[in-house]
Every structure is written in structure tokens, then in C-alpha cells.
């Protein structure tokens, strides 16, 4: 239930293998072609799944110099959605996200390390619940190319794990529920 995932959302960049030079992309949230999802163990017995419904961001990517890629994402923490209204109210409160005090979570990249086979590691600062911390996101490029409307798109997915206590979220859910896992799916439209 730790929306931490949000910020992370920041995620999104990858190593590209399709043609296009350095370009600015806006993350396609209007078309719902991007998502910031999370999962956390519930008491160690099952997985609780959720997402952040409202976020925005952009990235820059040059397939000839992928190491220069950058990304910035902002997440509306009140948009947390675990498919259960009472739980979401609790998650928005002071025990977890405290959305009145911390309405946004942000991610700003600092480094992009291309690996093999379209994989990369994206590093940057996640600010969540008033705490800024360096995190790493494992990224893979999904693809890139022209869309049916005359535009050009590029997509990535990313995964990371966050310890809630690292962001001063210390509500005791038990030892099996100290880490939240984030899955980021990003499709960018070239500007």
C-alpha cells in the first residue's frame, strides 16, 4: 500500500534500437499508455496491488548516445488506487502518504547506464513523503517507431523496490510488508 511507487514513476528511459535521433518525449498519460503500479505483501499471505492514476512526465532519449537520456516524473499522491475506498483513504492519510502535506512525489534522473539487449539502469532522486533518496530502476526498452497518426513513439518498462522506512513511512504492517515493488510502463510521444 505504499504509494511510493509513484514517484518512481520516474522511470521510463531505456536503451533504444530503433531509428530516431535525440528527441524530447512527453509521457502519454492522456491516452492511458503509461502506468505507475505497485504491489506489497499483505501480512505475508498475499499481494496487494495498486496504482497511481494521475501523473505526468517527459524524457529525452538519443539512441546514438543513450547514456545522455534523462527523465522527470511528477505523481499526484492522492490518486493512489488500490481498488478499495476505505484502504485508499487510509493510504492517503498520515500513516502512509500524508497527501495533504505531501501532494506530489517526483523523480528526476541523474544517470542512465545502458546494458545489453535493450536493458539499462536508470538512477535518480525520488522525493516521496518529504524524503529525497537516490534510487535505481531496472529498465528495458519495449520498442519505438511511427504511430498510425503520423507521430513517433518510444516505450519502456521499469521495476524497482523501495523500503517504506527509507521514506519515513513506518506504519507497522509486519516484516513481510516492509518493501513495495514498483512497475512502471511508459510510452512517450515525440514532441
C-alpha positions as CSV (number, residue, x, y, z in Angstrom):
1,X,0.0,0.0,0.0
2,X,2.9,2.3,0.0
3,X,2.3,4.5,-2.9
4,X,6.0,5.1,-3.0
5,X,5.7,3.6,-6.3
6,X,4.5,6.9,-7.6
7,X,7.4,8.9,-7.9
8,X,9.2,6.3,-9.2
9,X,7.2,6.5,-11.9
10,X,10.1,8.4,-13.0
11,X,11.3,5.6,-14.7
12,X,10.8,5.3,-18.3
13,X,14.0,5.5,-20.1
14,X,15.7,2.8,-21.9
15,X,18.2,1.8,-24.4
16,X,16.9,2.1,-27.9
17,X,17.5,0.1,-31.0
18,X,15.1,1.9,-33.4
19,X,15.9,4.8,-35.6
20,X,15.4,8.4,-34.3
21,X,17.9,10.9,-33.1
22,X,17.9,12.8,-29.8
23,X,14.4,13.7,-29.0
24,X,12.1,15.0,-26.3
25,X,9.1,12.9,-25.4
26,X,6.0,13.6,-23.4
27,X,4.7,10.6,-21.4
28,X,1.3,9.6,-22.9
29,X,-1.0,9.7,-19.9
30,X,-3.9,11.2,-21.8
31,X,-4.2,8.1,-23.9
32,X,-3.6,5.9,-20.8
33,X,-0.5,4.4,-22.4
34,X,1.6,4.7,-19.3
35,X,1.2,3.4,-15.7
36,X,2.7,3.5,-12.3
37,X,1.7,0.3,-10.4
38,X,2.8,-1.1,-7.1
39,X,2.5,-4.3,-5.1
40,X,3.2,-5.1,-1.5
41,X,2.7,-8.2,0.5
42,X,-0.3,-8.2,2.8
43,X,0.8,-9.7,6.1
44,X,2.9,-12.1,4.1
45,X,-0.2,-14.0,2.9
46,X,-1.0,-12.4,-0.4
47,X,-0.1,-9.4,-2.7
48,X,-1.9,-6.1,-2.5
49,X,-1.9,-4.4,-5.9
50,X,-2.5,-0.7,-6.8
51,X,-1.6,2.2,-9.0
52,X,-1.4,5.9,-9.2
53,X,-4.0,7.3,-11.6
54,X,-2.6,10.8,-12.1
55,X,0.9,11.6,-13.1
56,X,2.9,13.4,-15.8
57,X,6.4,13.5,-17.1
58,X,8.8,13.6,-20.0
59,X,12.0,12.2,-21.1
60,X,14.9,12.8,-23.6
61,X,16.4,10.0,-25.5
62,X,19.1,9.8,-28.2
63,X,19.7,6.2,-29.4
64,X,23.2,7.3,-30.6
65,X,24.0,8.4,-27.1
66,X,21.7,6.6,-24.7
67,X,23.9,7.4,-21.7
68,X,22.6,11.0,-22.0
69,X,19.0,10.0,-21.5
70,X,17.0,11.8,-18.8
71,X,13.6,11.6,-17.3
72,X,11.4,13.7,-15.0
73,X,8.1,12.5,-13.5
74,X,5.6,14.0,-11.0
75,X,2.9,11.9,-9.4
76,X,-0.3,13.1,-7.6
77,X,-0.1,11.0,-4.4
78,X,-3.9,11.5,-3.8
79,X,-4.5,9.5,-6.9
80,X,-3.5,6.2,-5.3
81,X,-5.9,3.5,-6.1
82,X,-5.9,0.0,-4.6
83,X,-9.5,-0.8,-5.7
84,X,-10.8,-0.3,-2.1
85,X,-12.1,3.1,-1.0
86,X,-11.5,2.7,2.8
87,X,-8.0,1.4,2.3
88,X,-7.2,4.2,-0.1
89,X,-8.4,6.7,2.4
90,X,-6.0,5.2,5.0
91,X,-3.2,5.2,2.4
92,X,-3.7,8.9,1.7
93,X,-3.6,9.7,5.5
94,X,-0.8,10.4,7.9
95,X,0.1,6.8,8.5
96,X,1.3,6.4,4.9
97,X,1.4,9.1,2.1
98,X,0.0,12.1,4.0
99,X,-1.2,13.6,0.8
100,X,-2.3,16.9,2.5
101,X,1.3,17.6,3.4
102,X,3.0,15.8,0.5
103,X,0.7,16.1,-2.5
104,X,3.4,15.2,-5.1
105,X,6.0,12.6,-5.4
106,X,8.7,13.3,-8.0
107,X,11.5,11.5,-9.8
108,X,14.4,13.2,-11.6
109,X,17.1,11.1,-13.2
110,X,20.8,11.7,-12.8
111,X,22.3,8.8,-14.7
112,X,21.4,6.3,-17.4
113,X,23.6,3.2,-17.8
114,X,22.8,1.2,-21.0
115,X,23.4,-2.5,-20.7
116,X,22.9,-5.3,-23.3
117,X,19.7,-6.4,-25.1
118,X,17.8,-3.1,-24.7
119,X,18.3,-3.1,-20.9
120,X,19.6,-0.3,-18.8
121,X,19.7,1.1,-15.2
122,X,18.2,4.4,-14.6
123,X,19.4,6.3,-11.5
124,X,17.9,9.4,-9.9
125,X,16.3,11.1,-7.0
126,X,12.9,10.0,-5.8
127,X,11.2,12.5,-3.5
128,X,8.3,10.9,-1.6
129,X,6.7,11.7,1.7
130,X,9.1,14.7,2.1
131,X,12.2,12.5,1.7
132,X,14.6,12.6,-1.3
133,X,16.6,9.5,-1.9
134,X,18.7,8.1,-4.7
135,X,17.1,5.0,-6.3
136,X,17.9,2.7,-9.2
137,X,15.3,1.4,-11.7
138,X,15.9,-1.6,-14.0
139,X,14.7,-0.6,-17.4
140,X,14.0,-2.4,-20.7
141,X,13.1,-0.8,-24.0
142,X,9.8,-2.1,-25.4
143,X,10.1,-0.5,-28.8
144,X,9.9,2.6,-30.9
145,X,8.5,3.8,-34.2
146,X,5.8,5.6,-36.1
147,X,2.2,5.5,-34.9
148,X,-0.9,5.5,-37.1
149,X,-1.5,9.2,-36.6
150,X,1.8,10.4,-38.0
151,X,3.7,10.7,-34.7
152,X,6.7,8.8,-33.3
153,X,6.6,6.9,-30.0
154,X,9.1,5.1,-27.7
155,X,8.2,2.8,-24.9
156,X,10.0,1.4,-21.8
157,X,9.2,-0.6,-18.7
158,X,10.9,-0.4,-15.4
159,X,11.0,-2.1,-12.0
160,X,12.4,-1.2,-8.6
161,X,11.8,-2.0,-4.9
162,X,11.5,0.6,-2.2
163,X,11.8,0.2,1.6
164,X,9.0,2.2,3.2
165,X,11.1,3.2,6.2
166,X,13.6,4.8,3.8
167,X,10.9,7.4,3.1
168,X,9.8,7.8,6.7
169,X,6.7,5.6,6.2
170,X,6.9,3.4,9.3
171,X,3.4,2.2,9.9
172,X,3.9,-1.4,11.1
173,X,2.5,-3.9,8.6
174,X,4.8,-6.6,9.7
175,X,8.2,-7.7,8.4
176,X,6.8,-9.2,5.2
177,X,5.4,-5.8,4.2
178,X,8.4,-3.5,4.5
179,X,9.2,-3.3,0.8
180,X,6.9,-2.0,-2.0
181,X,7.6,-3.1,-5.6
182,X,7.0,-0.7,-8.4
183,X,6.3,-1.5,-12.0
184,X,6.5,1.4,-14.5
185,X,5.3,1.3,-18.0
186,X,6.0,4.4,-20.1
187,X,5.1,5.3,-23.7
188,X,6.4,8.7,-24.9
189,X,5.2,10.7,-27.8
190,X,8.0,12.6,-29.5
191,X,7.4,16.4,-29.4
